[in-house]
Amino acid sequence: MAISSSLLRFFFLSIIIFLRINFYPVGGQCLGEQTSLLLDLKSELIFNSSYSVKLVRWNNDDCCNWDGVECDDGGRVISLQLDDESISGGIDDSSSSLFRLRYRQKLNLAYNHFDYTQSIPSGIRRLTHLRHLNLSDAGFGGHVPIEVSLLRRLVVLDISSNYMLKVEHPNLKMLIQNLTMLRELYLDDVDISAGGGRVEWCQAISSSLTHLRILSLRSCGLTGPFHASLLQLHSLSVLQLDWNNFSTIIPDFFTNLSSLTTLSLFGCSLQGVLPKMILQIPTLQELDLSGNPLLGGTIPQSSNQLVLSKNQFCGQVNHLPILNNSYMQFLDLSSNQLGGPIPHSFFQLQSLRILDLSDNLFNGLPNLTTHHGLSYNLSIKASSMFDLDLSNNRIAGYIPSWIWEIGNRTLDTLNLSSNLLVYLQKPYHIPTSLYSLDLHSNQLRGELPPLPIEICYVDYSNNNFDKTIPYSIFRNLTSIRFLSLANNSLSGSIPTPLCNATSLRVLNLSFNMLSNDIAPCLLEDVINENLQVLSLRGNNLDGVIPDQFSVNCSLRTLDLSRNKLGRKIPKSVANCKSLAVMNVGDNNFDGNFPCMLPSSLRILVLRSNKFYGELRCDKIWPNLQIVDLSSNNFSGSLLRVNFWSWRGMMLQSGSHLRLNHSDYDFLSGSQYYQDEVTLTIKGSPQTLAKIWPDFTSIDFSCNNFKGDIPEAIGNLSSLYHLNLSHNALASSIPKSLGALTDLESLDLSANRLRGRIPEELARLTFLSFLNLSHNELVGMIPNGPQFRTFTADSFEGNTGLCGFPLNRSCSISIDGNGISLLPPKGKDEEIDWDYVFAAAGYSVGLGSIVWILVFCRSFRERYFEKIEEVVGMIFDGRDRRRRQGRRRRRIVRRNEVIRRQ
């Protein structure tokens, strides 16, 4: 019976403990007052409920269970995490409910949208219990208020990435002088340069924050030199001072920062020689001195991570102390001048995970298959390396088979691009773990090597591969996202197994010798839902574009230029709602202008085809920045073109509305696709390897357009190049073209343009190319700084023009009858009535004054009296200035005499 009673009591006790654990919050039940304050705060804050994941869920239940809220055992709110809640306002200086939650120890408002128009509220002084304050990237502007200095219990202060913030009133010393408990300080991107001299920031921090462990002052406007007072920071573990213009040497006293684990001085304009003892600090694990091109010396030993890229280190690396460091995990010596063969010792560092030797002068790989035999093969397999970058060197010969064995075939990323490699040593077994393989810009030849199933990025472009594309290597590549085989000599058809690559985003097969039709499956649902770039430029493809663009088409770039494709552009291309670049130039397409093209277009190239008809479309393309319709059979009037809707050519340079659509990044900064386009610029074809977002161009040359040049073209204020040559345009040149202030090239040659050259064109200060030849222009060539740089070729074939740079002077007659070079007015010549009315007005005004002076005696007397008065004042003033000058000279001579005595 006693046993049963004990069991019963144990049972009920277990239930009570279970209920207490599951139904009571860890921090205690929220006090009603705290709930009310939080709900008031929610109603005060201005935030986008569509993006909120915390505030939007606050309701009347226990606030200690709300997302972003933490309570103590008494139910008082001690932590408020409202980061990335799309808050844009609603925090007043003192009245906000935010400052009535007085027990808070942590406040996080990072990654919000205050739009740099609001300052950090001064009411923050009321939160005297705060230990952690994070306002990073919240969009605050103005001066950091002095009230922050009253938060004496702060341990972590992060106001970084608020680009419009300044520490000026108060200065840095005043701001932090009371924050003696601070352990972590992040002021990245906050301007603290107004603190006084160049070393005041060092002294202010070291005198007040002696317990500091992390100091991050990236891009704060600091200058050098460094002050030795930093040695007072005995606990300093992380020092990040990137992107400041110190322009000084690295001081030797840095070696005495005995607790330092991370030192980052990227892009600081450091000079001189790297101190040999800098990396003898026993705790140092990460060192980043990259981006200091004036920093040189020898490479010392490191403990964990070493980044010395973009400096001036040179010579061979055979005997570097780093090669004996078994603890190193990350080594970046890229963008230096290191040369010679790459030492085999690099591949014996078993802890090394990332090795970047790119952009140097290395000329060879170690031969590990013959060097000490088995021991090196075992060390390669035991290696932890998963990322190897040897690109942009001078490595010649072959890709050794041992390279695939690194890390026991667990290599993830291999970049050997931009070297002098000619073939792959056999047998090669590319590991299945490989995620990215970049071999572009070598001299590799033969057939394409096979690819592992899980690979994501492959770039074999700019080599000498010269076989057909094997069907077998593409059968199961369901994970590949980027594939470039461009600029090789591959032949045959496009393999249909490529259509199984359903994750493919970029497919670049340009500039090969591929023939036959475009595989229709490349445009169907299975692949077209993800494919963003399809470039088949510069091949021998014929037939038609299959009319099978998927309704889910995701294409942003379609480049089929320089092939033998023909017939009409398929209507289903309208399904590609995001299409930004369409280039089908240099083919055999015909038909009317393809009005079905999506309105998302930015670049449209139809040049050198057989299109015909008038440009009559109800659709508009507001984003157009490059349009090339040259060398077709288009006709009719240009007045039908909706130039007024081409807003992409009306934006000012640097406008935030401009987007650089031509780059598609995938894995790292060096792995991307860039659109290319060939245009006729300044009279000659040019290939733009990178299309800048501000570049704009219109080329309608070599067609049959007639009638007027539209005045509306003058509204395209950011237009760089305009070519309307070799048409049948028969109007005068509109004055509105003078409003194209960014225009660099204007070609209106070989038309029937008449009348005078507008004076407004002479004011185009950026105009560097002008061709108005072979028209029917008359009159004097305008005079202006840019016009004086043009030769006679720009105006030849216009018999009615005169003046510089032609040899015909406008004051010399053409023939013996004394006819001026300004040609006689013909029936088609327009009279410039502005000059006529101006001359008539001047004559009437002068005649009226003369008539009054002759026939009105009283006016004549007053007039001449006034003239005499004005003349007298002029001469009196001149005499007065002369007397003052003589007086000053006498005073100077007198002072000289006194000094001699």
GILINNOR-V29202 format. One record per residue. RES is the residue in three letters. NEAR is the number of other ideal C-beta (glycine too) atoms within 10 Angstrom. Layout:
RES;NEAR  RES;NEAR
//
This chain:
MET;5  ALA;6  ILE;7  SER;8  SER;9  SER;10  LEU;9  LEU;10  ARG;10  PHE;10  PHE;10  PHE;9  LEU;10  SER;10  ILE;10  ILE;10  ILE;10  PHE;10  LEU;10  ARG;9  ILE;9  ASN;7  PHE;8  TYR;12  PRO;15  VAL;10  GLY;19  GLY;15  GLN;16  CYS;22  LEU;16  GLY;10  GLU;13  GLN;20  THR;21  SER;14  LEU;19  LEU;22  LEU;15  ASP;14  LEU;21  LYS;20  SER;10  GLU;15  LEU;21  ILE;12  PHE;20  ASN;13  SER;9  SER;7  TYR;12  SER;19  VAL;11  LYS;18  LEU;20  VAL;16  ARG;11  TRP;19  ASN;11  ASN;8  ASP;10  ASP;16  CYS;23  CYS;23  ASN;13  TRP;21  ASP;14  GLY;17  VAL;23  GLU;17  CYS;24  ASP;14  ASP;11  GLY;13  GLY;19  ARG;19  VAL;26  ILE;19  SER;18  LEU;22  GLN;18  LEU;24  ASP;18  ASP;18  GLU;25  SER;18  ILE;23  SER;16  GLY;15  GLY;17  ILE;22  ASP;14  ASP;15  SER;12  SER;12  SER;19  SER;19  LEU;25  PHE;21  ARG;17  LEU;22  ARG;13  TYR;16  ARG;21  GLN;18  LYS;18  LEU;21  ASN;21  LEU;24  ALA;20  TYR;18  ASN;24  HIS;18  PHE;22  ASP;12  TYR;15  THR;12  GLN;16  SER;16  ILE;24  PRO;19  SER;16  GLY;18  ILE;23  ARG;18  ARG;19  LEU;23  THR;13  HIS;15  LEU;24  ARG;19  HIS;18  LEU;23  ASN;20  LEU;27  SER;22  ASP;21  ALA;25  GLY;21  PHE;24  GLY;16  GLY;16  HIS;16  VAL;26  PRO;19  ILE;13  GLU;17  VAL;23  SER;18  LEU;17  LEU;22  ARG;12  ARG;15  LEU;23  VAL;17  VAL;16  LEU;24  ASP;20  ILE;24  SER;24  SER;20  ASN;25  TYR;15  MET;16  LEU;25  LYS;17  VAL;25  GLU;16  HIS;13  PRO;18  ASN;18  LEU;25  LYS;17  MET;15  LEU;24  ILE;24  GLN;14  ASN;15  LEU;20  THR;13  MET;13  LEU;25  ARG;16  GLU;18  LEU;21  TYR;21  LEU;28  ASP;21  ASP;20  VAL;25  ASP;19  ILE;21  SER;18  ALA;14  GLY;22  GLY;13  GLY;9  ARG;17  VAL;18  GLU;16  TRP;28  CYS;19  GLN;19  ALA;21  ILE;25  SER;19  SER;13  SER;19  LEU;24  THR;14  HIS;13  LEU;23  ARG;17  ILE;19  LEU;21  SER;19  LEU;24  ARG;21  SER;19  CYS;22  GLY;18  LEU;22  THR;16  GLY;19  PRO;14  PHE;20  HIS;18  ALA;16  SER;15  LEU;21  LEU;16  GLN;15  LEU;21  HIS;12  SER;13  LEU;25  SER;18  VAL;17  LEU;20  GLN;19  LEU;22  ASP;18  TRP;20  ASN;21  ASN;14  PHE;19  SER;14  THR;16  ILE;17  ILE;25  PRO;17  ASP;12  PHE;14  PHE;20  THR;17  ASN;14  LEU;20  SER;13  SER;15  LEU;22  THR;18  THR;19  LEU;22  SER;20  LEU;24  PHE;19  GLY;20  CYS;24  SER;18  LEU;21  GLN;16  GLY;13  VAL;11  LEU;22  PRO;17  LYS;13  MET;12  ILE;21  LEU;21  GLN;13  ILE;20  PRO;9  THR;13  LEU;24  GLN;19  GLU;19  LEU;24  ASP;20  LEU;23  SER;22  GLY;19  ASN;23  PRO;15  LEU;12  LEU;23  GLY;16  GLY;17  THR;12  ILE;20  PRO;18  GLN;16  SER;25  SER;19  ASN;18  GLN;18  LEU;25  VAL;21  LEU;25  SER;22  LYS;18  ASN;24  GLN;13  PHE;20  CYS;14  GLY;14  GLN;14  VAL;22  ASN;12  HIS;9  LEU;20  PRO;12  ILE;20  LEU;17  ASN;12  ASN;19  SER;9  TYR;12  MET;24  GLN;19  PHE;19  LEU;25  ASP;21  LEU;25  SER;22  SER;21  ASN;25  GLN;13  LEU;22  GLY;16  GLY;14  PRO;15  ILE;23  PRO;16  HIS;18  SER;16  PHE;21  PHE;22  GLN;18  LEU;22  GLN;15  SER;14  LEU;23  ARG;17  ILE;18  LEU;24  ASP;20  LEU;24  SER;23  ASP;19  ASN;25  LEU;15  PHE;23  ASN;16  GLY;13  LEU;23  PRO;17  ASN;13  LEU;21  THR;13  THR;8  HIS;11  HIS;10  GLY;10  LEU;7  SER;11  TYR;19  ASN;15  LEU;12  SER;17  ILE;21  LYS;14  ALA;12  SER;24  SER;15  MET;22  PHE;19  ASP;18  LEU;24  ASP;21  LEU;23  SER;24  ASN;21  ASN;23  ARG;13  ILE;22  ALA;14  GLY;15  TYR;15  ILE;22  PRO;16  SER;15  TRP;19  ILE;20  TRP;19  GLU;20  ILE;21  GLY;19  ASN;14  ARG;14  THR;16  LEU;23  ASP;16  THR;20  LEU;24  ASN;24  LEU;24  SER;25  SER;21  ASN;24  LEU;13  LEU;21  VAL;16  TYR;15  LEU;18  GLN;14  LYS;9  PRO;7  TYR;15  HIS;12  ILE;18  PRO;18  THR;11  SER;15  LEU;22  TYR;17  SER;20  LEU;21  ASP;24  LEU;24  HIS;22  SER;19  ASN;23  GLN;13  LEU;23  ARG;14  GLY;13  GLU;13  LEU;19  PRO;19  PRO;12  LEU;18  PRO;18  ILE;11  GLU;15  ILE;21  CYS;20  TYR;21  VAL;24  ASP;25  TYR;23  SER;23  ASN;19  ASN;25  ASN;14  PHE;20  ASP;14  LYS;14  THR;14  ILE;22  PRO;15  TYR;13  SER;9  ILE;17  PHE;21  ARG;14  ASN;15  LEU;23  THR;12  SER;15  ILE;25  ARG;19  PHE;25  LEU;24  SER;23  LEU;23  ALA;23  ASN;19  ASN;24  SER;13  LEU;23  SER;15  GLY;15  SER;15  ILE;23  PRO;18  THR;13  PRO;18  LEU;22  CYS;19  ASN;17  ALA;23  THR;16  SER;15  LEU;25  ARG;19  VAL;23  LEU;23  ASN;21  LEU;23  SER;23  PHE;20  ASN;24  MET;14  LEU;23  SER;16  ASN;13  ASP;14  ILE;23  ALA;17  PRO;13  CYS;18  LEU;22  LEU;26  GLU;17  ASP;14  VAL;14  ILE;22  ASN;25  GLU;14  ASN;14  LEU;25  GLN;20  VAL;22  LEU;23  SER;23  LEU;24  ARG;24  GLY;21  ASN;24  ASN;13  LEU;22  ASP;15  GLY;14  VAL;15  ILE;24  PRO;16  ASP;13  GLN;17  PHE;23  SER;18  VAL;12  ASN;13  CYS;25  SER;18  LEU;23  ARG;23  THR;24  LEU;23  ASP;23  LEU;24  SER;26  ARG;21  ASN;22  LYS;13  LEU;23  GLY;15  ARG;14  LYS;14  ILE;26  PRO;17  LYS;12  SER;17  VAL;21  ALA;19  ASN;20  CYS;24  LYS;13  SER;13  LEU;25  ALA;22  VAL;24  MET;25  ASN;25  VAL;25  GLY;26  ASP;20  ASN;23  ASN;14  PHE;22  ASP;15  GLY;13  ASN;15  PHE;20  PRO;19  CYS;13  MET;14  LEU;19  PRO;18  SER;14  SER;16  LEU;20  ARG;25  ILE;26  LEU;23  VAL;23  LEU;24  ARG;24  SER;19  ASN;24  LYS;14  PHE;22  TYR;15  GLY;13  GLU;16  LEU;21  ARG;12  CYS;16  ASP;6  LYS;12  ILE;13  TRP;20  PRO;15  ASN;20  LEU;22  GLN;27  ILE;25  VAL;22  ASP;25  LEU;22  SER;24  SER;20  ASN;24  ASN;13  PHE;22  SER;15  GLY;16  SER;15  LEU;23  LEU;14  ARG;12  VAL;22  ASN;15  PHE;19  TRP;13  SER;15  TRP;23  ARG;15  GLY;23  MET;24  MET;17  LEU;19  GLN;12  SER;13  GLY;8  SER;12  HIS;6  LEU;10  ARG;18  LEU;12  ASN;10  HIS;19  SER;23  ASP;11  TYR;17  ASP;11  PHE;14  LEU;15  SER;14  GLY;6  SER;16  GLN;21  TYR;15  TYR;22  GLN;13  ASP;23  GLU;20  VAL;23  THR;19  LEU;21  THR;21  ILE;20  LYS;15  GLY;14  SER;8  PRO;8  GLN;12  THR;9  LEU;18  ALA;9  LYS;11  ILE;22  TRP;13  PRO;18  ASP;16  PHE;18  THR;26  SER;24  ILE;24  ASP;23  PHE;22  SER;24  CYS;19  ASN;24  ASN;14  PHE;23  LYS;16  GLY;15  ASP;15  ILE;24  PRO;19  GLU;15  ALA;17  ILE;22  GLY;18  ASN;17  LEU;26  SER;16  SER;20  LEU;26  TYR;22  HIS;22  LEU;23  ASN;25  LEU;23  SER;25  HIS;20  ASN;24  ALA;13  LEU;22  ALA;16  SER;18  SER;17  ILE;23  PRO;17  LYS;13  SER;17  LEU;21  GLY;17  ALA;18  LEU;24  THR;14  ASP;19  LEU;25  GLU;17  SER;20  LEU;25  ASP;23  LEU;25  SER;25  ALA;20  ASN;25  ARG;13  LEU;23  ARG;19  GLY;18  ARG;19  ILE;25  PRO;16  GLU;14  GLU;18  LEU;22  ALA;18  ARG;16  LEU;22  THR;12  PHE;12  LEU;22  SER;14  PHE;18  LEU;24  ASN;21  LEU;25  SER;20  HIS;18  ASN;25  GLU;19  LEU;23  VAL;21  GLY;19  MET;17  ILE;26  PRO;16  ASN;11  GLY;16  PRO;11  GLN;16  PHE;22  ARG;11  THR;13  PHE;18  THR;10  ALA;14  ASP;13  SER;20  PHE;25  GLU;15  GLY;14  ASN;22  THR;13  GLY;20  LEU;26  CYS;23  GLY;19  PHE;16  PRO;14  LEU;18  ASN;8  ARG;15  SER;12  CYS;15  SER;9  ILE;10  SER;11  ILE;15  ASP;6  GLY;6  ASN;6  GLY;7  ILE;11  SER;12  LEU;20  LEU;17  PRO;15  PRO;9  LYS;10  GLY;10  LYS;4  ASP;9  GLU;17  GLU;10  ILE;8  ASP;12  TRP;9  ASP;8  TYR;9  VAL;10  PHE;10  ALA;11  ALA;10  ALA;11  GLY;10  TYR;10  SER;10  VAL;9  GLY;10  LEU;10  GLY;10  SER;10  ILE;11  VAL;10  TRP;10  ILE;12  LEU;13  VAL;9  PHE;9  CYS;12  ARG;9  SER;7  PHE;12  ARG;13  GLU;10  ARG;11  TYR;14  PHE;11  GLU;10  LYS;10  ILE;10  GLU;10  GLU;10  VAL;9  VAL;10  GLY;10  MET;10  ILE;10  PHE;9  ASP;10  GLY;10  ARG;9  ASP;10  ARG;10  ARG;10  ARG;10  ARG;9  GLN;10  GLY;10  ARG;9  ARG;10  ARG;10  ARG;10  ARG;10  ILE;9  VAL;9  ARG;10  ARG;10  ASN;10  GLU;9  VAL;8  ILE;8  ARG;7  ARG;6  GLN;4
//
